[in-house]
Amino acid sequence: MISPKVTIIMATYNRAHFIVETLLSIQKQTFLDWECLIIDDGGTDNTKELIFEILKQDKRFQFLQRPESYGKGLPGCRNYGLDLAKGEYIIFFDDDDIPHPQNLECCVAELAKNDIWFCRYIREVFVEDFDYKFDYSKDYTSFYIDKKDIQRMLNNELQFNSCAVMWKKECFQSNRYVETLMYAEEWELYSRIVSSGFNGISINKTLFYGRKHPQSNTGEFYRNNPIRRASYVEAIILVVKNLKEKQLLTYSLKRYFMAFSMEFEEYNLFETLLNVLDLPTFEKLKWKVFYAVLPLRLKLYRYRKTFKKKAVSC
């Protein structure tokens, strides 16, 4: 196969009940010059048998087993895909979602501009059956993203979902997934890429639809799965270390992470962040006072918010 323009990397694990619909939606892309690397993470269901005909008829799909030299899990599968990718552009799709037919076409058109390294777009979610009514309009607004947007990325004001960005391959030359992370792996990696100076564009068009179900990593995190929560803590520490090294750790970001660490008291995240920052004694003391009074401040904030709502309703 001549090197395609786009490489789609898809990690899969026991998703026989969803993956066929996902692969068929990829086949319906209006942009045709792509390869799709399906990386199996050691699944035990009949995924390969179910997609056999698709693999046989469409050579743009490849089904591969993750080697033991890559860590088990989504990051290891994606790193393996990155090492095999032939495309000039890289995009990650999950094995249970639906991409818009114009997904690749719109992103490739934006990345043809020499001054950007990635194209972010809107991702929506759906439950159960998908409604195949797409908006094919190419009339959309956009804005540029660079290092100044790091805080909005990290506090999820500017969400960077794993399947909602197409990247130029060069972004991954020195940046790979951390294979010990089982949650927030793309949050850590994507912020690291943007903090390294790669700028991009965000287009206001929905190009991906994520299937919402309890077996997803996100679903497990919000059910307080300890593996996912511990991974988020590890990702936070890595992000703070990276920003400190690049001198991008502003006071506002420090405040955000110090406050957020309260959500992970069982991991002693606050003290770990203080050690990572290696602050002068007086500044360290100020943050300890901030952390100590934060529960009271949050309680007063919630009380005032409730009082205002009652006052408006009266």
C-alpha positions as CSV (number, residue, x, y, z in Angstrom):
1,M,0.0,0.0,0.0
2,I,1.3,3.4,-1.0
3,S,1.6,5.6,2.1
4,P,-1.8,7.0,2.9
5,K,-2.5,10.6,3.9
6,V,-4.2,9.7,7.2
7,T,-3.6,6.9,9.7
8,I,-6.5,6.0,12.0
9,I,-5.4,4.2,15.1
10,M,-8.0,2.2,17.0
11,A,-7.3,0.2,20.1
12,T,-9.9,-2.6,20.8
13,Y,-10.7,-4.9,23.6
14,N,-13.8,-7.2,23.7
15,R,-16.0,-4.8,21.7
16,A,-17.5,-7.3,19.2
17,H,-20.9,-5.9,19.9
18,F,-19.9,-2.3,18.8
19,I,-16.9,-2.4,16.5
20,V,-18.6,-3.5,13.2
21,E,-20.8,-0.4,13.3
22,T,-17.7,1.8,13.9
23,L,-15.7,0.2,11.0
24,L,-18.7,0.7,8.6
25,S,-18.9,4.3,9.6
26,I,-15.2,4.7,8.8
27,Q,-15.7,3.2,5.4
28,K,-18.3,5.9,4.7
29,Q,-15.7,8.7,5.0
30,T,-15.9,11.1,2.1
31,F,-12.0,11.3,2.3
32,L,-10.7,8.0,1.0
33,D,-6.9,8.1,1.4
34,W,-6.5,6.5,4.8
35,E,-5.3,3.4,6.7
36,C,-6.9,2.1,9.9
37,L,-4.8,0.1,12.3
38,I,-6.9,-1.9,14.7
39,I,-4.8,-2.9,17.6
40,D,-6.2,-5.7,19.7
41,D,-5.3,-5.5,23.4
42,G,-5.6,-9.2,24.1
43,G,-9.4,-9.5,23.8
44,T,-11.1,-12.8,24.3
45,D,-14.4,-12.4,22.3
46,N,-15.0,-13.0,18.6
47,T,-14.1,-9.5,17.3
48,K,-11.7,-10.8,14.7
49,E,-14.2,-13.3,13.3
50,L,-17.0,-10.7,13.2
51,I,-14.9,-8.2,11.2
52,F,-13.2,-10.8,9.0
53,E,-15.2,-9.9,5.8
54,I,-14.4,-6.2,6.3
55,L,-10.7,-7.0,6.6
56,K,-10.8,-9.2,3.6
57,Q,-12.7,-6.8,1.3
58,D,-11.0,-3.5,2.4
59,K,-7.3,-3.7,2.7
60,R,-7.1,-0.2,4.3
61,F,-8.0,-2.0,7.5
62,Q,-5.3,-4.0,9.4
63,F,-6.0,-6.1,12.5
64,L,-2.9,-6.4,14.7
65,Q,-2.1,-7.9,18.1
66,R,-0.4,-5.6,20.6
67,P,3.1,-7.1,21.2
68,E,4.2,-7.7,24.8
69,S,6.9,-5.0,24.4
70,Y,4.1,-2.5,24.7
71,G,2.1,-2.1,27.9
72,K,-1.4,-3.5,28.2
73,G,-4.1,-0.9,27.8
74,L,-5.0,2.0,25.6
75,P,-1.7,3.9,25.8
76,G,0.4,0.9,24.8
77,C,-1.9,0.0,21.9
78,R,-1.8,3.6,20.6
79,N,2.0,3.8,20.9
80,Y,2.3,0.6,18.9
81,G,0.0,2.2,16.3
82,L,2.1,5.3,16.2
83,D,5.2,3.2,15.5
84,L,3.5,1.5,12.6
85,A,1.7,4.6,11.2
86,K,2.5,5.5,7.6
87,G,0.2,8.5,7.3
88,E,1.2,12.1,7.3
89,Y,-1.7,12.8,9.7
90,I,-2.8,10.8,12.8
91,I,-6.2,10.4,14.4
92,F,-7.4,8.1,17.2
93,F,-10.8,6.5,17.0
94,D,-12.4,4.4,19.7
95,D,-13.9,1.0,18.8
96,D,-17.5,1.9,19.9
97,D,-18.0,5.3,18.4
98,I,-19.2,6.9,15.2
99,P,-17.2,9.4,13.2
100,H,-19.0,11.9,11.0
101,P,-18.6,11.1,7.2
102,Q,-16.7,14.4,6.7
103,N,-14.4,13.9,9.7
104,L,-11.3,13.2,7.8
105,E,-12.1,15.5,4.9
106,C,-12.6,18.6,7.1
107,C,-9.5,17.9,9.2
108,V,-7.2,17.3,6.2
109,A,-8.4,20.5,4.6
110,E,-7.5,22.5,7.8
111,L,-4.2,20.7,8.2
112,A,-3.2,21.6,4.7
113,K,-2.5,25.1,6.1
114,N,1.2,25.2,7.0
115,D,0.8,27.2,10.2
116,I,-1.0,24.6,12.3
117,W,-0.2,21.2,13.7
118,F,-3.6,19.9,14.8
119,C,-7.3,20.3,14.1
120,R,-9.7,20.0,17.0
121,Y,-13.4,19.7,16.5
122,I,-16.7,19.1,18.4
123,R,-17.5,15.7,19.9
124,E,-21.0,14.8,21.0
125,V,-22.3,11.8,22.9
126,F,-25.1,9.4,22.3
127,V,-26.8,6.5,24.1
128,E,-28.0,3.2,22.6
129,D,-28.9,3.5,18.9
130,F,-27.3,6.2,16.8
131,D,-29.3,8.6,14.7
132,Y,-27.6,8.8,11.3
133,K,-28.7,12.4,10.5
134,F,-25.6,14.3,9.7
135,D,-25.0,18.0,9.1
136,Y,-23.0,18.1,5.9
137,S,-22.5,21.9,5.9
138,K,-18.9,23.1,5.6
139,D,-19.8,26.6,6.9
140,Y,-18.3,26.8,10.4
141,T,-16.4,29.2,12.6
142,S,-12.9,28.5,14.0
143,F,-10.3,29.8,16.4
144,Y,-6.6,29.1,17.0
145,I,-5.1,27.3,19.9
146,D,-1.5,27.6,21.4
147,K,0.4,27.6,24.7
148,K,-1.7,30.4,26.1
149,D,-4.7,28.0,26.1
150,I,-3.1,25.4,28.4
151,Q,-5.1,26.3,31.4
152,R,-8.4,26.0,29.5
153,M,-7.3,22.6,28.2
154,L,-6.4,21.4,31.7
155,N,-9.5,22.5,33.4
156,N,-11.6,21.1,30.5
157,E,-13.1,24.4,29.6
158,L,-11.5,23.7,26.2
159,Q,-12.0,19.9,26.0
160,F,-9.4,17.8,24.1
161,N,-11.2,14.4,23.8
162,S,-9.0,11.6,22.6
163,C,-11.0,11.1,19.4
164,A,-11.7,14.8,18.7
165,V,-8.3,15.9,17.3
166,M,-6.4,15.1,14.1
167,W,-2.6,15.7,14.4
168,K,0.3,16.0,12.1
169,K,2.6,13.1,12.7
170,E,5.5,15.3,13.8
171,C,3.7,16.1,17.0
172,F,4.5,12.5,18.2
173,Q,8.2,12.4,17.3
174,S,9.1,13.3,20.9
175,N,5.7,12.8,22.6
176,R,4.1,9.4,23.3
177,Y,1.5,8.1,25.6
178,V,2.6,7.2,29.1
179,E,1.8,3.5,29.2
180,T,1.2,3.3,33.0
181,L,-1.8,5.6,32.7
182,M,-5.2,3.9,32.6
183,Y,-7.1,7.2,32.7
184,A,-6.5,10.8,31.6
185,E,-3.7,9.6,29.3
186,E,-4.8,11.8,26.4
187,W,-5.3,14.8,28.8
188,E,-1.6,14.4,29.9
189,L,-0.2,13.8,26.4
190,Y,-2.2,16.5,24.5
191,S,-1.3,19.2,27.0
192,R,2.3,18.1,26.8
193,I,2.2,18.5,23.0
194,V,0.6,21.9,23.0
195,S,2.9,23.1,25.8
196,S,5.8,22.1,23.5
197,G,4.8,24.8,21.1
198,F,2.6,23.0,18.6
199,N,-0.3,25.3,17.8
200,G,-3.5,24.3,16.0
201,I,-7.1,25.2,15.1
202,S,-10.5,24.4,16.6
203,I,-13.4,24.2,14.2
204,N,-17.0,24.6,15.4
205,K,-18.4,21.5,13.7
206,T,-19.4,18.2,15.2
207,L,-17.3,15.5,13.6
208,F,-17.4,12.7,16.1
209,Y,-20.1,10.9,18.2
210,G,-19.0,9.1,21.4
211,R,-21.1,6.2,22.6
212,K,-21.9,6.6,26.3
213,H,-22.1,3.4,28.3
214,P,-21.0,2.2,31.8
215,Q,-18.2,0.0,30.5
216,S,-16.2,3.0,29.2
217,N,-13.1,4.2,31.0
218,T,-14.9,7.5,31.8
219,G,-17.9,5.6,33.2
220,E,-15.6,3.6,35.5
221,F,-13.8,6.7,36.7
222,Y,-17.1,8.3,37.7
223,R,-18.0,5.1,39.6
224,N,-14.8,5.7,41.6
225,N,-12.8,2.8,40.1
226,P,-9.5,2.9,42.1
227,I,-7.4,2.1,39.0
228,R,-8.8,5.1,37.0
229,R,-8.6,7.4,40.0
230,A,-5.0,6.5,40.7
231,S,-4.2,7.0,37.1
232,Y,-5.7,10.5,37.2
233,V,-3.5,11.4,40.1
234,E,-0.4,10.1,38.2
235,A,-1.4,12.2,35.2
236,I,-1.8,15.3,37.3
237,I,1.6,14.9,38.8
238,L,3.1,14.4,35.3
239,V,1.3,17.5,34.0
240,V,2.6,19.7,36.8
241,K,6.1,18.4,36.3
242,N,6.0,19.2,32.6
243,L,4.6,22.7,33.1
244,K,7.2,23.5,35.8
245,E,10.0,22.3,33.5
246,K,8.7,24.5,30.7
247,Q,8.1,27.5,33.0
248,L,4.4,27.5,32.2
249,L,3.1,26.9,35.7
250,T,1.3,30.2,36.4
251,Y,-0.2,31.1,39.8
252,S,-3.6,30.4,38.4
253,L,-2.7,26.9,37.4
254,K,-1.0,26.2,40.8
255,R,-4.2,27.3,42.4
256,Y,-6.3,25.1,40.2
257,F,-4.3,22.0,40.9
258,M,-4.0,22.7,44.7
259,A,-7.8,23.1,44.9
260,F,-8.4,20.1,42.7
261,S,-6.1,17.9,44.8
262,M,-8.8,17.9,47.5
263,E,-10.8,15.5,45.3
264,F,-8.0,13.0,45.8
265,E,-7.2,13.2,49.5
266,E,-6.7,9.4,49.8
267,Y,-3.7,9.7,47.5
268,N,-2.1,12.6,49.5
269,L,-2.0,14.5,46.2
270,F,-1.7,18.0,47.8
271,E,1.5,17.1,49.7
272,T,2.9,15.4,46.6
273,L,2.3,18.6,44.5
274,L,4.1,20.7,47.2
275,N,7.1,18.4,46.9
276,V,7.0,18.5,43.1
277,L,6.9,22.3,43.1
278,D,9.8,22.6,45.6
279,L,8.6,25.9,46.8
280,P,10.2,28.3,49.2
281,T,9.1,27.8,52.8
282,F,6.9,30.9,53.0
283,E,5.1,30.1,49.7
284,K,4.6,26.5,50.8
285,L,3.1,27.7,54.1
286,K,0.7,30.0,52.1
287,W,-0.5,27.1,50.1
288,K,-1.0,25.0,53.2
289,V,-3.2,27.7,54.7
290,F,-5.1,27.9,51.3
291,Y,-5.8,24.2,51.4
292,A,-6.8,24.2,55.1
293,V,-9.5,26.9,54.7
294,L,-10.7,25.7,51.3
295,P,-13.4,23.4,52.6
296,L,-15.0,26.3,54.6
297,R,-14.8,28.6,51.6
298,L,-16.5,26.0,49.3
299,K,-19.2,25.5,52.0
300,L,-19.8,29.3,52.1
301,Y,-19.9,29.5,48.3
302,R,-22.5,26.7,48.1
303,Y,-24.6,28.3,50.8
304,R,-24.6,31.7,49.1
305,K,-25.4,30.1,45.8
306,T,-28.4,28.2,47.4
307,F,-29.6,31.4,49.1
308,K,-29.5,33.4,45.8
309,K,-31.6,30.7,44.1
310,K,-34.2,30.8,46.9
311,A,-34.3,34.6,46.7
312,V,-34.9,34.6,43.0
313,S,-37.7,32.0,43.3
314,C,-39.5,33.9,46.0
